[in-house]
Amino acid sequence: MSKVMNLMGIWIGKIKGNNADGKFIGTYRAVISKEGHFPFKMTLHFDGTNNSSNKPYKKVEFVSSNVNVLKRKFRMSLPTKEKEKILWVKKV
């Protein structure tokens, strides 16, 4: 069985990132997944607007047994002062 088929419930959260001048600098993205009986794992990415940074340059992982804890951790880890609404989409 492939790893993709083994994943149970994937949440993807996105929010736009702006610098101090209000200029768009990229997108912050969180992917929450659960594999088998293990706790939920969240991976954070930042996709910048520079052509040289097509790949995420920041990748951080958090583990918890509760999805809501990970969603809150994503919101708290954002460097922006304005905590806009994060769009969460559940993929099955």
VEXGUKOL-463299 format. One record per atom (N, C-alpha, C, O): atom name; x, y, z; residue number from 1; chain. Coordinates in nm, 4 decimals, decimal comma, padded with zeros to 6 digits. Atoms other than C-alpha are relative to their C-alpha. Last residue first. Example, Ala and Ser with C-alpha at 12.3 -4.5 7.8 and 13.67 -1.06 7.14 Angstrom:
VEXGUKOL-463299
+------+----------+----------+----------+------+-------+
: name :       c1 :       c2 :       c3 : resi : chain :
+------+----------+----------+----------+------+-------+
:    N : -00,0820 : -00,1190 : -00,0060 :    2 :     A :
:   CA :  01,3670 : -00,1060 :  00,7140 :    2 :     A :
:    C : -00,0770 :  00,1090 :  00,0730 :    2 :     A :
:    O : -00,0261 :  00,2198 :  00,0899 :    2 :     A :
:    N :  00,0890 : -00,1190 :  00,0000 :    1 :     A :
:   CA :  01,2300 : -00,4500 :  00,7800 :    1 :     A :
:    C :  00,0900 :  00,1200 :  00,0000 :    1 :     A :
:    O :  00,1936 :  00,1181 :  00,0665 :    1 :     A :
+------+----------+----------+----------+------+-------+
END
This chain:
VEXGUKOL-463299
+------+----------+----------+----------+------+-------+
: name :       c1 :       c2 :       c3 : resi : chain :
+------+----------+----------+----------+------+-------+
:    N :  00,0227 :  00,1369 : -00,0450 :   92 :     A :
:   CA : -00,9833 :  01,2831 :  00,2218 :   92 :     A :
:    C :  00,0739 : -00,0970 : -00,0880 :   92 :     A :
:    O :  00,0671 : -00,2179 : -00,0660 :   92 :     A :
:    N : -00,0119 :  00,0920 :  00,1148 :   91 :     A :
:   CA : -00,8709 :  01,6418 :  00,1958 :   91 :     A :
:    C : -00,0173 : -00,1404 :  00,0540 :   91 :     A :
:    O :  00,0346 : -00,1737 :  00,1606 :   91 :     A :
:    N : -00,0227 :  00,1412 : -00,0328 :   90 :     A :
:   CA : -00,9911 :  01,8877 :  00,4597 :   90 :     A :
:    C : -00,0012 : -00,0821 : -00,1276 :   90 :     A :
:    O : -00,0978 : -00,0806 : -00,2039 :   90 :     A :
:    N :  00,0718 :  00,0881 :  00,0912 :   89 :     A :
:   CA : -00,9450 :  02,2568 :  00,3777 :   89 :     A :
:    C :  00,0333 : -00,1429 :  00,0368 :   89 :     A :
:    O :  00,1504 : -00,1768 :  00,0541 :   89 :     A :
:    N : -00,0304 :  00,1417 : -00,0211 :   88 :     A :
:   CA : -00,8447 :  02,5207 :  00,6349 :   88 :     A :
:    C : -00,0895 : -00,0831 : -00,0918 :   88 :     A :
:    O : -00,2110 : -00,0637 : -00,0954 :   88 :     A :
:    N :  00,0890 :  00,0864 :  00,0743 :   87 :     A :
:   CA : -00,8355 :  02,8891 :  00,5326 :   87 :     A :
:    C :  00,0442 : -00,1447 :  00,0182 :   87 :     A :
:    O :  00,1535 : -00,1819 : -00,0246 :   87 :     A :
:    N : -00,0706 :  00,1050 :  00,0712 :   86 :     A :
:   CA : -00,6650 :  03,0921 :  00,8014 :   86 :     A :
:    C : -00,1026 : -00,0893 : -00,0669 :   86 :     A :
:    O : -00,1991 : -00,1325 : -00,0039 :   86 :     A :
:    N :  00,0651 :  00,1307 : -00,0067 :   85 :     A :
:   CA : -00,8398 :  03,4109 :  00,9042 :   85 :     A :
:    C :  00,0770 : -00,0989 : -00,0869 :   85 :     A :
:    O :  00,1102 : -00,0697 : -00,2018 :   85 :     A :
:    N :  00,1193 :  00,0122 :  00,0818 :   84 :     A :
:   CA : -00,6005 :  03,7008 :  00,9395 :   84 :     A :
:    C : -00,0582 : -00,1400 :  00,0145 :   84 :     A :
:    O :  00,0024 : -00,2276 :  00,0762 :   84 :     A :
:    N :  00,0340 :  00,1418 :  00,0073 :   83 :     A :
:   CA : -00,3583 :  03,7226 :  01,2283 :   83 :     A :
:    C : -00,1324 : -00,0124 : -00,0743 :   83 :     A :
:    O : -00,2390 : -00,0239 : -00,0138 :   83 :     A :
:    N :  00,1422 :  00,0189 :  00,0291 :   82 :     A :
:   CA : -00,2190 :  04,0671 :  01,1664 :   82 :     A :
:    C : -00,0254 : -00,1482 : -00,0169 :   82 :     A :
:    O :  00,0281 : -00,2112 : -00,1081 :   82 :     A :
:    N :  00,0772 : -00,0565 : -00,1110 :   81 :     A :
:   CA :  00,1165 :  04,0871 :  01,3421 :   81 :     A :
:    C : -00,1492 : -00,0199 : -00,0226 :   81 :     A :
:    O : -00,2231 : -00,0517 :  00,0707 :   81 :     A :
:    N :  00,0737 : -00,1218 :  00,0307 :   80 :     A :
:   CA :  00,2875 :  03,8520 :  01,1004 :   80 :     A :
:    C : -00,0792 :  00,0477 :  00,1208 :   80 :     A :
:    O : -00,1255 : -00,0322 :  00,2022 :   80 :     A :
:    N : -00,0736 : -00,1201 : -00,0402 :   79 :     A :
:   CA :  00,5490 :  03,6056 :  01,2260 :   79 :     A :
:    C : -00,0765 :  00,1296 : -00,0242 :   79 :     A :
:    O : -00,0334 :  00,2352 :  00,0223 :   79 :     A :
:    N : -00,0102 : -00,0966 :  00,1101 :   78 :     A :
:   CA :  00,3087 :  03,3088 :  01,2178 :   78 :     A :
:    C :  00,0704 :  00,1265 :  00,0469 :   78 :     A :
:    O :  00,0385 :  00,1790 :  00,1535 :   78 :     A :
:    N : -00,1349 :  00,0003 :  00,0563 :   77 :     A :
:   CA :  00,3900 :  03,0500 :  01,4860 :   77 :     A :
:    C :  00,0169 :  00,0996 : -00,1144 :   77 :     A :
:    O :  00,1284 :  00,1193 : -00,1627 :   77 :     A :
:    N : -00,0940 : -00,0641 : -00,0914 :   76 :     A :
:   CA :  00,0778 :  03,1274 :  01,6945 :   76 :     A :
:    C :  00,1410 :  00,0101 : -00,0595 :   76 :     A :
:    O :  00,2170 :  00,0986 : -00,0202 :   76 :     A :
:    N :  00,0359 : -00,1416 : -00,0135 :   75 :     A :
:   CA : -00,1601 :  03,0515 :  01,4068 :   75 :     A :
:    C :  00,1023 :  00,0740 :  00,0872 :   75 :     A :
:    O :  00,1422 :  00,1859 :  00,0550 :   75 :     A :
:    N : -00,0289 : -00,0643 :  00,1284 :   74 :     A :
:   CA :  00,0184 :  02,7250 :  01,3286 :   74 :     A :
:    C : -00,0279 :  00,1495 :  00,0086 :   74 :     A :
:    O :  00,0535 :  00,2311 : -00,0348 :   74 :     A :
:    N : -00,1457 : -00,0151 :  00,0055 :   73 :     A :
:   CA :  00,0142 :  02,6254 :  01,6982 :   73 :     A :
:    C :  00,0422 :  00,0677 : -00,1306 :   73 :     A :
:    O :  00,1348 :  00,1488 : -00,1308 :   73 :     A :
:    N : -00,0315 : -00,1139 : -00,0854 :   72 :     A :
:   CA : -00,3629 :  02,6859 :  01,7072 :   72 :     A :
:    C :  00,1504 :  00,0290 : -00,0027 :   72 :     A :
:    O :  00,1915 :  00,1451 : -00,0039 :   72 :     A :
:    N :  00,0515 : -00,1187 :  00,0695 :   71 :     A :
:   CA : -00,4129 :  02,4519 :  01,4105 :   71 :     A :
:    C :  00,0331 :  00,1266 :  00,0795 :   71 :     A :
:    O :  00,0712 :  00,2283 :  00,0216 :   71 :     A :
:    N : -00,0909 : -00,0303 :  00,1104 :   70 :     A :
:   CA : -00,1866 :  02,1956 :  01,5775 :   70 :     A :
:    C : -00,0449 :  00,1231 : -00,0781 :   70 :     A :
:    O :  00,0380 :  00,2039 : -00,1201 :   70 :     A :
:    N : -00,1239 : -00,0494 : -00,0603 :   69 :     A :
:   CA : -00,3857 :  02,2078 :  01,9014 :   69 :     A :
:    C :  00,0983 :  00,0393 : -00,1097 :   69 :     A :
:    O :  00,1644 :  00,1427 : -00,1000 :   69 :     A :
:    N :  00,0232 : -00,1390 : -00,0396 :   68 :     A :
:   CA : -00,7096 :  02,1746 :  01,7029 :   68 :     A :
:    C :  00,1227 :  00,0630 :  00,0656 :   68 :     A :
:    O :  00,1465 :  00,1828 :  00,0500 :   68 :     A :
:    N : -00,0111 : -00,0867 :  00,1177 :   67 :     A :
:   CA : -00,5801 :  01,8588 :  01,5326 :   67 :     A :
:    C : -00,0157 :  00,1466 :  00,0384 :   67 :     A :
:    O :  00,0544 :  00,2322 : -00,0156 :   67 :     A :
:    N :  00,1202 : -00,0784 :  00,0230 :   66 :     A :
:   CA : -00,5242 :  01,6799 :  01,8659 :   66 :     A :
:    C :  00,0219 :  00,0962 : -00,1168 :   66 :     A :
:    O :  00,1181 :  00,1728 : -00,1170 :   66 :     A :
:    N :  00,1101 :  00,0946 :  00,0150 :   65 :     A :
:   CA : -00,2758 :  01,3963 :  01,9284 :   65 :     A :
:    C : -00,1311 :  00,0715 : -00,0304 :   65 :     A :
:    O : -00,2346 :  00,0065 : -00,0457 :   65 :     A :
:    N :  00,0970 : -00,0079 : -00,1082 :   64 :     A :
:   CA :  00,0162 :  01,6281 :  01,8644 :   64 :     A :
:    C : -00,1079 : -00,1050 : -00,0242 :   64 :     A :
:    O : -00,1227 : -00,1553 : -00,1356 :   64 :     A :
:    N :  00,0782 :  00,1218 : -00,0203 :   63 :     A :
:   CA :  00,3321 :  01,6439 :  01,6514 :   63 :     A :
:    C : -00,0936 :  00,0211 :  00,1190 :   63 :     A :
:    O : -00,0535 :  00,0766 :  00,2213 :   63 :     A :
:    N :  00,0540 :  00,0095 : -00,1354 :   62 :     A :
:   CA :  00,5031 :  01,9522 :  01,5061 :   62 :     A :
:    C : -00,0837 : -00,1264 :  00,0074 :   62 :     A :
:    O : -00,1400 : -00,1693 : -00,0933 :   62 :     A :
:    N :  00,1005 :  00,1008 : -00,0311 :   61 :     A :
:   CA :  00,7260 :  01,9768 :  01,1961 :   61 :     A :
:    C : -00,0390 :  00,0044 :  00,1473 :   61 :     A :
:    O :  00,0457 :  00,0247 :  00,2343 :   61 :     A :
:    N : -00,0006 :  00,0318 : -00,1422 :   60 :     A :
:   CA :  00,9142 :  02,2730 :  01,0481 :   60 :     A :
:    C : -00,1107 : -00,1015 :  00,0244 :   60 :     A :
:    O : -00,2157 : -00,0954 : -00,0395 :   60 :     A :
:    N :  00,0816 :  00,1197 : -00,0223 :   59 :     A :
:   CA :  01,0067 :  02,3400 :  00,6851 :   59 :     A :
:    C :  00,0159 : -00,0405 :  00,1455 :   59 :     A :
:    O :  00,1255 : -00,0760 :  00,1889 :   59 :     A :
:    N :  00,0186 :  00,0278 : -00,1416 :   58 :     A :
:   CA :  01,1292 :  02,6813 :  00,5809 :   58 :     A :
:    C : -00,0910 : -00,1208 :  00,0140 :   58 :     A :
:    O : -00,2036 : -00,1218 : -00,0359 :   58 :     A :
:    N : -00,1309 : -00,0063 : -00,0655 :   57 :     A :
:   CA :  01,2789 :  02,7405 :  00,2394 :   57 :     A :
:    C : -00,0104 : -00,0265 :  00,1482 :   57 :     A :
:    O :  00,0914 : -00,0425 :  00,2156 :   57 :     A :
:    N :  00,0076 : -00,0564 : -00,1355 :   56 :     A :
:   CA :  00,9748 :  02,6215 :  00,0489 :   56 :     A :
:    C :  00,1371 :  00,0006 :  00,0660 :   56 :     A :
:    O :  00,2086 : -00,0996 :  00,0632 :   56 :     A :
:    N :  00,0145 :  00,1045 : -00,1007 :   55 :     A :
:   CA :  01,0707 :  02,5594 : -00,3142 :   55 :     A :
:    C : -00,0099 :  00,0650 :  00,1372 :   55 :     A :
:    O :  00,0527 :  00,1682 :  00,1614 :   55 :     A :
:    N :  00,1178 :  00,0774 :  00,0382 :   54 :     A :
:   CA :  01,0055 :  02,8297 : -00,5724 :   54 :     A :
:    C : -00,0267 : -00,1125 :  00,0983 :   54 :     A :
:    O : -00,1416 : -00,1507 :  00,1202 :   54 :     A :
:    N :  00,0518 :  00,0785 : -00,1126 :   53 :     A :
:   CA :  01,2533 :  03,0480 : -00,3856 :   53 :     A :
:    C : -00,1296 : -00,0712 : -00,0364 :   53 :     A :
:    O : -00,2281 : -00,0625 :  00,0369 :   53 :     A :
:    N : -00,1026 :  00,0913 : -00,0503 :   52 :     A :
:   CA :  01,4692 :  03,1793 : -00,6705 :   52 :     A :
:    C : -00,0510 : -00,0881 :  00,1130 :   52 :     A :
:    O :  00,0123 : -00,1883 :  00,1462 :   52 :     A :
:    N : -00,0144 :  00,1106 :  00,0954 :   51 :     A :
:   CA :  01,1659 :  03,3261 : -00,8461 :   51 :     A :
:    C :  00,1018 : -00,1013 :  00,0490 :   51 :     A :
:    O :  00,0912 : -00,2200 :  00,0182 :   51 :     A :
:    N : -00,1193 : -00,0068 :  00,0839 :   50 :     A :
:   CA :  01,0989 :  03,5322 : -00,5342 :   50 :     A :
:    C :  00,0059 : -00,1191 : -00,0942 :   50 :     A :
:    O : -00,0311 : -00,2304 : -00,0569 :   50 :     A :
:    N :  00,0331 : -00,0522 :  00,1320 :   49 :     A :
:   CA :  00,7369 :  03,5244 : -00,4136 :   49 :     A :
:    C :  00,1213 :  00,0102 : -00,0910 :   49 :     A :
:    O :  00,1051 :  00,0265 : -00,2119 :   49 :     A :
:    N : -00,0273 : -00,1403 :  00,0275 :   48 :     A :
:   CA :  00,8037 :  03,3026 : -00,1145 :   48 :     A :
:    C : -00,0318 :  00,0399 : -00,1424 :   48 :     A :
:    O : -00,0541 : -00,0454 : -00,2284 :   48 :     A :
:    N : -00,0263 : -00,0096 :  00,1426 :   47 :     A :
:   CA :  00,6394 :  02,9690 : -00,0282 :   47 :     A :
:    C :  00,0140 :  00,1476 : -00,0341 :   47 :     A :
:    O : -00,0855 :  00,2200 : -00,0381 :   47 :     A :
:    N :  00,0175 : -00,1373 :  00,0463 :   46 :     A :
:   CA :  00,6671 :  02,9225 :  00,3470 :   46 :     A :
:    C :  00,0405 :  00,0030 : -00,1461 :   46 :     A :
:    O :  00,1555 : -00,0250 : -00,1800 :   46 :     A :
:    N : -00,0764 : -00,0431 :  00,1163 :   45 :     A :
:   CA :  00,6073 :  02,5714 :  00,4739 :   45 :     A :
:    C : -00,0208 :  00,1489 : -00,0208 :   45 :     A :
:    O : -00,1244 :  00,2037 :  00,0168 :   45 :     A :
:    N :  00,0171 : -00,1392 :  00,0399 :   44 :     A :
:   CA :  00,4915 :  02,4167 :  00,8010 :   44 :     A :
:    C :  00,0912 :  00,0316 : -00,1169 :   44 :     A :
:    O :  00,2052 : -00,0146 : -00,1228 :   44 :     A :
:    N : -00,1190 : -00,0515 :  00,0646 :   43 :     A :
:   CA :  00,4525 :  02,0411 :  00,8546 :   43 :     A :
:    C : -00,0301 :  00,1408 : -00,0482 :   43 :     A :
:    O : -00,1304 :  00,1630 : -00,1160 :   43 :     A :
:    N :  00,0186 : -00,1208 :  00,0786 :   42 :     A :
:   CA :  00,1945 :  01,9143 :  01,1011 :   42 :     A :
:    C :  00,1351 :  00,0459 : -00,0531 :   42 :     A :
:    O :  00,2329 :  00,0543 :  00,0212 :   42 :     A :
:    N : -00,1261 : -00,0671 :  00,0277 :   41 :     A :
:   CA :  00,1857 :  01,5557 :  01,2320 :   41 :     A :
:    C : -00,0280 :  00,1209 : -00,0884 :   41 :     A :
:    O : -00,0989 :  00,1094 : -00,1883 :   41 :     A :
:    N :  00,0006 : -00,0878 :  00,1161 :   40 :     A :
:   CA : -00,1171 :  01,3968 :  01,3964 :   40 :     A :
:    C :  00,1337 :  00,0709 : -00,0128 :   40 :     A :
:    O :  00,1965 :  00,1059 :  00,0872 :   40 :     A :
:    N :  00,0653 : -00,1307 : -00,0173 :   39 :     A :
:   CA : -00,0477 :  01,1189 :  01,6418 :   39 :     A :
:    C :  00,0044 :  00,0819 : -00,1298 :   39 :     A :
:    O :  00,0726 :  00,0461 : -00,2258 :   39 :     A :
:    N : -00,0872 : -00,1028 : -00,0543 :   38 :     A :
:   CA :  00,0432 :  00,7684 :  01,5199 :   38 :     A :
:    C : -00,0759 :  00,1303 :  00,0200 :   38 :     A :
:    O : -00,1807 :  00,1500 : -00,0416 :   38 :     A :
:    N :  00,0383 : -00,0268 : -00,1380 :   37 :     A :
:   CA : -00,2143 :  00,4923 :  01,4769 :   37 :     A :
:    C :  00,0849 :  00,1082 :  00,0657 :   37 :     A :
:    O :  00,0726 :  00,1321 :  00,1858 :   37 :     A :
:    N :  00,0284 :  00,1155 : -00,0861 :   36 :     A :
:   CA : -00,1952 :  00,4795 :  01,0966 :   36 :     A :
:    C : -00,0455 :  00,0408 :  00,1384 :   36 :     A :
:    O : -00,1379 :  00,1209 :  00,1524 :   36 :     A :
:    N : -00,0366 :  00,1258 :  00,0621 :   35 :     A :
:   CA : -00,0512 :  00,7954 :  00,9434 :   35 :     A :
:    C : -00,0238 : -00,1137 :  00,0992 :   35 :     A :
:    O :  00,0415 : -00,1208 :  00,2033 :   35 :     A :
:    N : -00,0063 :  00,1073 : -00,0995 :   34 :     A :
:   CA : -00,2165 :  01,1222 :  01,0330 :   34 :     A :
:    C :  00,0276 : -00,1292 : -00,0743 :   34 :     A :
:    O : -00,0407 : -00,1629 : -00,1710 :   34 :     A :
:    N :  00,0340 :  00,1342 :  00,0464 :   33 :     A :
:   CA : -00,1712 :  01,4431 :  00,8380 :   33 :     A :
:    C :  00,0096 : -00,0989 :  00,1159 :   33 :     A :
:    O :  00,0705 : -00,0712 :  00,2193 :   33 :     A :
:    N :  00,0187 :  00,0879 : -00,1151 :   32 :     A :
:   CA : -00,1661 :  01,8177 :  00,8989 :   32 :     A :
:    C : -00,0440 : -00,1361 : -00,0531 :   32 :     A :
:    O : -00,1417 : -00,1462 : -00,1273 :   32 :     A :
:    N :  00,0606 :  00,1257 :  00,0414 :   31 :     A :
:   CA : -00,0216 :  02,0364 :  00,6206 :   31 :     A :
:    C : -00,0038 : -00,0912 :  00,1230 :   31 :     A :
:    O :  00,1000 : -00,1248 :  00,1799 :   31 :     A :
:    N : -00,0144 :  00,1088 : -00,0973 :   30 :     A :
:   CA :  00,0476 :  02,4000 :  00,7023 :   30 :     A :
:    C : -00,0723 : -00,1223 : -00,0537 :   30 :     A :
:    O : -00,1833 : -00,1122 : -00,1061 :   30 :     A :
:    N :  00,0827 :  00,1177 :  00,0230 :   29 :     A :
:   CA :  00,1076 :  02,6781 :  00,4485 :   29 :     A :
:    C :  00,0308 : -00,1042 :  00,1063 :   29 :     A :
:    O :  00,1466 : -00,1254 :  00,1423 :   29 :     A :
:    N : -00,0303 :  00,0948 : -00,1060 :   28 :     A :
:   CA :  00,2365 :  03,0337 :  00,4784 :   28 :     A :
:    C : -00,0976 : -00,1162 : -00,0150 :   28 :     A :
:    O : -00,2175 : -00,0954 : -00,0335 :   28 :     A :
:    N :  00,1097 :  00,0710 : -00,0644 :   27 :     A :
:   CA :  00,2119 :  03,2161 :  00,1473 :   27 :     A :
:    C :  00,0536 : -00,0948 :  00,1056 :   27 :     A :
:    O :  00,1459 : -00,1723 :  00,0804 :   27 :     A :
:    N :  00,0129 :  00,1431 :  00,0217 :   26 :     A :
:   CA :  00,4456 :  03,4780 :  00,0065 :   26 :     A :
:    C : -00,1171 : -00,0587 :  00,0759 :   26 :     A :
:    O : -00,1990 :  00,0137 :  00,1325 :   26 :     A :
:    N : -00,1324 :  00,0615 :  00,0089 :   25 :     A :
:   CA :  00,5809 :  03,8333 :  00,0342 :   25 :     A :
:    C : -00,0065 : -00,1506 : -00,0248 :   25 :     A :
:    O :  00,0945 : -00,2109 : -00,0613 :   25 :     A :
:    N :  00,0085 :  00,1464 : -00,0011 :   24 :     A :
:   CA :  00,2706 :  04,0463 : -00,0285 :   24 :     A :
:    C :  00,1393 : -00,0595 : -00,0187 :   24 :     A :
:    O :  00,2107 : -00,0236 : -00,1123 :   24 :     A :
:    N : -00,0257 :  00,0597 :  00,1303 :   23 :     A :
:   CA :  00,3409 :  04,4133 :  00,0521 :   23 :     A :
:    C :  00,0021 : -00,1521 :  00,0125 :   23 :     A :
:    O :  00,0608 : -00,2062 :  00,1062 :   23 :     A :
:    N :  00,1251 :  00,0531 :  00,0515 :   22 :     A :
:   CA :  00,1774 :  04,5570 :  00,3653 :   22 :     A :
:    C :  00,0152 : -00,0642 : -00,1370 :   22 :     A :
:    O : -00,0849 : -00,0959 : -00,2012 :   22 :     A :
:    N :  00,0604 : -00,1002 :  00,0891 :   21 :     A :
:   CA :  00,4763 :  04,7773 :  00,4440 :   21 :     A :
:    C : -00,1329 : -00,0464 : -00,0577 :   21 :     A :
:    O : -00,1980 :  00,0288 : -00,1302 :   21 :     A :
:    N :  00,0439 : -00,1142 : -00,0815 :   20 :     A :
:   CA :  00,5688 :  04,5609 :  00,7458 :   20 :     A :
:    C : -00,0675 :  00,1080 : -00,0840 :   20 :     A :
:    O : -00,1507 :  00,1832 : -00,0331 :   20 :     A :
:    N : -00,1068 : -00,0613 : -00,0795 :   19 :     A :
:   CA :  00,5820 :  04,2498 :  00,5229 :   19 :     A :
:    C : -00,0553 :  00,1205 :  00,0754 :   19 :     A :
:    O : -00,1762 :  00,1439 :  00,0735 :   19 :     A :
:    N : -00,0347 : -00,1354 :  00,0422 :   18 :     A :
:   CA :  00,2784 :  04,0485 :  00,4150 :   18 :     A :
:    C :  00,1135 :  00,0524 :  00,0871 :   18 :     A :
:    O :  00,1261 :  00,0153 :  00,2038 :   18 :     A :
:    N : -00,0962 : -00,0694 : -00,0844 :   17 :     A :
:   CA :  00,2091 :  03,6745 :  00,4343 :   17 :     A :
:    C :  00,0353 :  00,1353 : -00,0590 :   17 :     A :
:    O :  00,0631 :  00,1455 : -00,1785 :   17 :     A :
:    N : -00,0937 : -00,0875 :  00,0704 :   16 :     A :
:   CA : -00,1040 :  03,5186 :  00,2896 :   16 :     A :
:    C :  00,0910 :  00,0689 :  00,1007 :   16 :     A :
:    O :  00,0491 :  00,1048 :  00,2108 :   16 :     A :
:    N :  00,0219 : -00,1408 : -00,0313 :   15 :     A :
:   CA : -00,2636 :  03,2323 :  00,4826 :   15 :     A :
:    C :  00,1058 :  00,0814 : -00,0731 :   15 :     A :
:    O :  00,2208 :  00,0392 : -00,0847 :   15 :     A :
:    N : -00,0784 : -00,1003 :  00,0722 :   14 :     A :
:   CA : -00,3055 :  02,8640 :  00,4044 :   14 :     A :
:    C : -00,0363 :  00,1394 :  00,0491 :   14 :     A :
:    O : -00,1502 :  00,1663 :  00,0875 :   14 :     A :
:    N :  00,0324 : -00,1364 : -00,0381 :   13 :     A :
:   CA : -00,4180 :  02,5543 :  00,5957 :   13 :     A :
:    C :  00,0911 :  00,0975 : -00,0721 :   13 :     A :
:    O :  00,2110 :  00,0729 : -00,0855 :   13 :     A :
:    N : -00,0935 : -00,0957 :  00,0577 :   12 :     A :
:   CA : -00,4240 :  02,1999 :  00,4579 :   12 :     A :
:    C : -00,0492 :  00,1395 :  00,0358 :   12 :     A :
:    O : -00,1633 :  00,1756 :  00,0068 :   12 :     A :
:    N :  00,0454 : -00,1379 : -00,0079 :   11 :     A :
:   CA : -00,5855 :  01,9185 :  00,6581 :   11 :     A :
:    C :  00,1082 :  00,0890 : -00,0601 :   11 :     A :
:    O :  00,2266 :  00,0703 : -00,0322 :   11 :     A :
:    N : -00,1022 : -00,1026 :  00,0173 :   10 :     A :
:   CA : -00,5255 :  01,5559 :  00,5629 :   10 :     A :
:    C : -00,0677 :  00,1362 :  00,0050 :   10 :     A :
:    O : -00,1662 :  00,1600 : -00,0648 :   10 :     A :
:    N :  00,0391 : -00,1366 : -00,0273 :    9 :     A :
:   CA : -00,7416 :  01,2741 :  00,6922 :    9 :     A :
:    C :  00,1138 :  00,1004 : -00,0095 :    9 :     A :
:    O :  00,2005 :  00,1046 :  00,0778 :    9 :     A :
:    N :  00,1384 : -00,0130 : -00,0412 :    8 :     A :
:   CA : -00,5911 :  00,9286 :  00,7098 :    8 :     A :
:    C : -00,0279 :  00,1464 :  00,0317 :    8 :     A :
:    O :  00,0281 :  00,2008 :  00,1269 :    8 :     A :
:    N :  00,0300 : -00,1215 : -00,0757 :    7 :     A :
:   CA : -00,2725 :  00,8702 :  00,5148 :    7 :     A :
:    C : -00,1485 :  00,0063 :  00,0316 :    7 :     A :
:    O : -00,2324 : -00,0236 : -00,0534 :    7 :     A :
:    N : -00,0042 :  00,0280 : -00,1427 :    6 :     A :
:   CA : -00,2127 :  00,5071 :  00,4118 :    6 :     A :
:    C : -00,0339 :  00,1226 :  00,0847 :    6 :     A :
:    O : -00,0641 :  00,1082 :  00,2032 :    6 :     A :
:    N :  00,1204 :  00,0734 : -00,0352 :    5 :     A :
:   CA : -00,3235 :  00,5590 :  00,0490 :    5 :     A :
:    C : -00,0085 : -00,0239 :  00,1506 :    5 :     A :
:    O : -00,1179 : -00,0422 :  00,2041 :    5 :     A :
:    N :  00,1150 : -00,0884 :  00,0209 :    4 :     A :
:   CA : -00,0615 :  00,8301 :  00,0053 :    4 :     A :
:    C : -00,1289 : -00,0703 :  00,0400 :    4 :     A :
:    O : -00,2168 : -00,0082 :  00,0998 :    4 :     A :
:    N :  00,0088 : -00,0914 : -00,1137 :    3 :     A :
:   CA :  00,2076 :  00,6089 :  00,1613 :    3 :     A :
:    C : -00,1219 :  00,0912 : -00,0133 :    3 :     A :
:    O : -00,1861 :  00,1234 :  00,0867 :    3 :     A :
:    N : -00,0841 : -00,1195 :  00,0081 :    2 :     A :
:   CA :  00,1442 :  00,3377 : -00,0932 :    2 :     A :
:    C : -00,0234 :  00,0905 :  00,1195 :    2 :     A :
:    O : -00,1240 :  00,0798 :  00,1896 :    2 :     A :
:    N :  00,0852 : -00,1174 :  00,0000 :    1 :     A :
:   CA :  00,0000 :  00,0000 :  00,0000 :    1 :     A :
:    C :  00,0895 :  00,1233 :  00,0000 :    1 :     A :
:    O :  00,1847 :  00,1309 :  00,0777 :    1 :     A :
+------+----------+----------+----------+------+-------+
END
